[in-house]
Amino acid sequence: MERLSRLLLGFALTVVIWSAAADASAQGRGTISEIVVEGAQRIEPGTIRSYLLIKEGEAADPVRINRSLKSLFATGLFADVTMRQDGTRLIVNVVENPIINRVAFEGNKKVEDSTLEGEVTLRPRVIFTRAKVQTDLQRILAVYRSTGRFGATVEPKVIRLPQNRIDLVFEINEGEPTKVARISFIGNEFFDDDDLRENVQTKESIWYRFLSSDDTYDPDRLTLDRELLRRFYLRNGFADFRVQSAVAELTRDRKNFFITFSVQEGKRYRFGKVDVVTTIRNLDVESLRKVVDIDSGDWYDASAVDKTIDSITEAVGEKGFAFVEVRPRLDRDRDKRTIDVVFEVNEGPRVFVERINIVGNARTQDDVIRREFRLVEGDAFNAAKLRRSRTRIQNLDFFETVEMEPVPGSAPDKAVINVTVTEKSTGSISIGAGFSTDQGVLGDFGLRERNLLGTGRDLSLRFILAARRSEIDLKFTEPFFLNRDIAAGFDVFRITEDLQDYGSFDKKRTGFRLRAGYHITELLTQNWAYELRQESILDVDSSASLVVQDAAGTNFFSSIEHGITYDKRDNRLTPTKGYFAKLATNLSGLGGDIYSVKNIASGAYHWTPSEGFLLTVGGRAGFVYALQDDVVLSERFFVGGRDLRGFSVGGVGPRDITTDDSLGGEWMYSGTLELGFPLGLPAELGVAGRVFTDIGSAGEIATTRTGIEDTGSLRASVGFGVTWKSPFGPLGLDLGIPVVKESFDETEIVRVNFGTRF
């Protein structure tokens, strides 16, 4: 007990002594009577004092002084800060960070200064800090990594200037693009590595990809590749497919990447039962089942399900039901490996379009975009019409991207459609060079603006100079004439053709053409045109056919043309499925000195029997009838060349026995059956093969002239060809072999077309 008392007494004495020492220390520090700021150049001392957490007249607390020091550093205004007590005065000494006078980039050739300036945060008249420099350095490296240059290095250099200013220079060594040396897949059993490499955008580096950047590593592209793999497997029945990982490994020399995708294919499914049900009264379900392009037993295809949803939505909308919602109900049987799909068509929320907002069109006028909409403000919201509107705007080819997003409006039954477009250049200067069997060596120069002053108008001027053809052509098109959905315009032209090889004459045409076209339905269009031209048959050889010699001279044509076209192709330039049919009628004799009627019907059907294969069946037939005298030479049909491979232009049809001149036919027909197929080469090479058979003929209605060979019999050829979408333009080579021909026909085994525009 006594021992415990002594311990407590000792502890109490210690506390008293410590307290007295602390009080003596506090009295020794005293009170801050003055805060003195030293080293300030641009910043006012009062501003510096305002950042302090201790004020004049307060006790000199070391904790608050330390916090004040940290507060000054946190402003980013100072490179160094020190504090010390001088009696009752607190001395604050600062070293200010310099001001940036200029930010420059050196060594960058592949990335423009403007691109880098948009990434860095440091600017002239901004305070320099090392932390910001490091941040900007990483931003610059990120720009180069996005372009595939992971070996790039950046070194910041500071150049001191008077008045505490600096020039900041980023010295850049861009290095070589970091290529993808190998792409590997783990876990794939049904498809081999080559199949999967064809379906990702990233490619392995090889010599022929020198004009492509797909063989450089891009992390964003790798994310896209994961999605492309997923879509590919879902199109081919693998509903359980997953990409487990995508790993990119950089080699030690930082020159190449090895990319490895780890996938889990899962089971492959077929479509089971496919049906359409609805809860909407008076809606004919049987008519909806007809638009379902999915058959039970086919391999499951997620994209086919999406297309069917669009087709059903559009079909229901055409029946007058505006507020519908189509949802697929999928029932997966893992044992049978089938997926039943039931498309449920139910009433959707009654939503109306309140407003359409368009942003991003700095140049293109709003009404150019709005007139392509299948929806207007106040209409019932329709997802199918919205998708069609987006397609129509994209088909203008004025924009890089078109995004549409419906968002809630001011009330539950209203929606606002936000449209975001990214404009692209619509003006072009084209300089071309090439060779074709028909025209020989050719040169091409053109000027074109497809969106004149942002109005959507199309103006072009084109010059062609070839060994056997020269042309100058001025075209103008107003796509919305008189504020209606009518594309109207005019052409002014002068064309000279050397036809000595097969007709012993030259032909010259000079004139103008007025035209207008409009949609009757979404797929059916009607066109009208009026043409006035002067046409001359010149340089007729003295040994030419009497028919050709009689045609020599000049005629005036005044004609009106009517055309109607039904087009259901998925793409008008490079179709992969669908068909089109066209009928054109030309009546000459509304003035001028030529009276005739000319009809031409044409059409084609395209089908993709398997991925990479394209089957095309097409044909063309024409008939011209003279309303006065005979059909003039320039109105006749010269069959051969492109429409009947294996025979030269004008190689088929009536021919002068003595002079061997082609005289053209008053009627003609031609047809083709062609199968395009891959050649087993990488898809990005753009090389494809084809086999074909062509048929055709031309003749006169009634041959009364002597010395003319005209059988009107069927001609046919078979052959194969290759098309290469080269970096310098399309190159086509066809070898056609006539298998049914007449002794007087002119044949042409090889046809070459090569050309490019810059």
Secondary structure, DSSP 4 states (H G I P E B T S, - for coil): -HHHHHHHHHHHHHHHHHHHHHHHHHHHH-B--EEEEES-SSS-HHHHHHH-S--TTSB--HHHHHHHHHHHHHTT-EEEEEEEEETTEEEEEEEEPPEEEEEEEES-SSS-HHHHHTT----TTSBP-HHHHHHHHHHHHHHHHHTT-TT-EEEEEEEEETTTEEEEEEEEE-----EEEEEEEES--SS-HHHHHHTSS-----GGGTT-STTB--HHHHHHHHHHHHHHHHHTT-TT-EEEEEEEEE-TTSSEEEEEEEEE-----EEEEEEEEE--TT--HHHHHTT----TTSBP-HHHHHHHHHHHHHHHHHTT--SEEEEEEEEEETTTTEEEEEEEEEE----EEEEEEEES-SSS-HHHHHTT-S--TTSBP-HHHHHHHHHHHHHTT-EEEEEEEEEE-SSTTEEEEEEEEEE---EEEEEEEEEETTTEEEEEEEEEEEEETTTTEEEEEEEEEESSEEEEEEEEEETTGGGSSEEEEEEEEEEEEE-HHHHS-EEEEEEEEEEEEEESSSSEEEEEEEEEEEEEEE---TTS-HHHHHH-EEEEEEEEEEEEEEE--S-SSS-SSEEEEEEEEEEE-SSSS--EEEEEEEEEEEE-SSTT-EEEEEEEEEEEEESSSSPPGGGSB-B-TTSSTEE-TT-BS-EETTT--B--BSEEEEEEEEEEEE-SS-GGG-EEEEEEEEEEEEE-SS---TTEE-----EEEEEEEEEEEETTEEEEEEEEEEEE--TTPPEE-EEEEEEEE-
